[in-house]
């Protein structure tokens, strides 16, 4: 299953209908019946899938300032997004030698864990702390949910003992997103313009000047 071509992201449209889309269908029917939000079974999945789409847009559609403003007013067609996203499709195979968000090299591969271990908040095996969330509540995941769980776990990266490590942002990082009137706008508002993406916001003169102001402020 390829996560660029597969219809696997659950969404809700303006008319209340729900469906699963491929990432490149983000702007489909945007004028008549736009996609408003991701609607998965879990809040952490909603956040992870929204960030997944933002990441795809950022890496494959990194805009200059003119393009950023143009696409905000006139979004690209699904065909345009498909062409961009397909350039990285090889990295989004859920199964195979180079599977999405999976590493087959650790020595611990001979040990099996419950599938629920992929879900943030699930108690560890043989734990006595499962007062609210019981062990093995989830015993199966469909491929779509498994892909989402893999991405959610490694994006939010809570501390999980020796089974997996925290991400670069530390355990349970807080993510702040700018929300738009529909999912395309939410995604695009969180995409950085090329100079900010390549060199980092902290390298910009206006950021350094603001940092000086805040540093000298006292309450």
Secondary structure in CASP SS format (residue, H / E / C, confidence):
PFRMAT SS
TARGET T0000
AUTHOR 0000-0000-0000
METHOD secondary structure of the structure
MODEL  1
X C 1.00
X E 1.00
X C 1.00
X C 1.00
X C 1.00
X C 1.00
X C 1.00
X C 1.00
X E 1.00
X E 1.00
X E 1.00
X E 1.00
X E 1.00
X C 1.00
X C 1.00
X C 1.00
X C 1.00
X E 1.00
X E 1.00
X E 1.00
X E 1.00
X C 1.00
X H 1.00
X H 1.00
X H 1.00
X H 1.00
X H 1.00
X C 1.00
X C 1.00
X C 1.00
X C 1.00
X C 1.00
X C 1.00
X C 1.00
X E 1.00
X E 1.00
X E 1.00
X E 1.00
X C 1.00
X C 1.00
X C 1.00
X C 1.00
X H 1.00
X H 1.00
X H 1.00
X H 1.00
X H 1.00
X H 1.00
X H 1.00
X H 1.00
X H 1.00
X H 1.00
X H 1.00
X H 1.00
X H 1.00
X H 1.00
X H 1.00
X H 1.00
X H 1.00
X H 1.00
X C 1.00
X C 1.00
X C 1.00
X C 1.00
X H 1.00
X H 1.00
X H 1.00
X H 1.00
X H 1.00
X H 1.00
X H 1.00
X H 1.00
X H 1.00
X C 1.00
X C 1.00
X C 1.00
X C 1.00
X H 1.00
X H 1.00
X H 1.00
X H 1.00
X H 1.00
X H 1.00
X H 1.00
X H 1.00
X H 1.00
X H 1.00
X H 1.00
X H 1.00
X H 1.00
X H 1.00
X H 1.00
X E 1.00
X C 1.00
X C 1.00
X C 1.00
X C 1.00
X C 1.00
X C 1.00
X C 1.00
X C 1.00
X C 1.00
X C 1.00
X C 1.00
X C 1.00
X C 1.00
X H 1.00
X H 1.00
X H 1.00
X H 1.00
X C 1.00
X C 1.00
X C 1.00
X C 1.00
X H 1.00
X H 1.00
X H 1.00
X H 1.00
X C 1.00
X C 1.00
X C 1.00
X C 1.00
X C 1.00
X C 1.00
X C 1.00
X C 1.00
X C 1.00
X C 1.00
X C 1.00
X C 1.00
X C 1.00
X C 1.00
X C 1.00
X C 1.00
X C 1.00
X C 1.00
X C 1.00
X C 1.00
X C 1.00
X C 1.00
X C 1.00
X C 1.00
X H 1.00
X H 1.00
X H 1.00
X H 1.00
X H 1.00
X H 1.00
X H 1.00
X H 1.00
X H 1.00
X H 1.00
X H 1.00
X H 1.00
X H 1.00
X H 1.00
X C 1.00
X C 1.00
X C 1.00
X C 1.00
X H 1.00
X H 1.00
X H 1.00
X C 1.00
X C 1.00
X C 1.00
X E 1.00
X C 1.00
X C 1.00
X E 1.00
X C 1.00
X C 1.00
X C 1.00
X C 1.00
X C 1.00
X C 1.00
X C 1.00
X C 1.00
X C 1.00
X C 1.00
X C 1.00
X C 1.00
X H 1.00
X H 1.00
X H 1.00
X H 1.00
X H 1.00
X H 1.00
X H 1.00
X C 1.00
X C 1.00
X C 1.00
X C 1.00
X H 1.00
X H 1.00
X H 1.00
X H 1.00
X H 1.00
X H 1.00
X C 1.00
X H 1.00
X H 1.00
X H 1.00
X C 1.00
X H 1.00
X H 1.00
X H 1.00
X H 1.00
X H 1.00
X H 1.00
X H 1.00
X H 1.00
X H 1.00
X H 1.00
X H 1.00
X H 1.00
X C 1.00
X C 1.00
X C 1.00
END
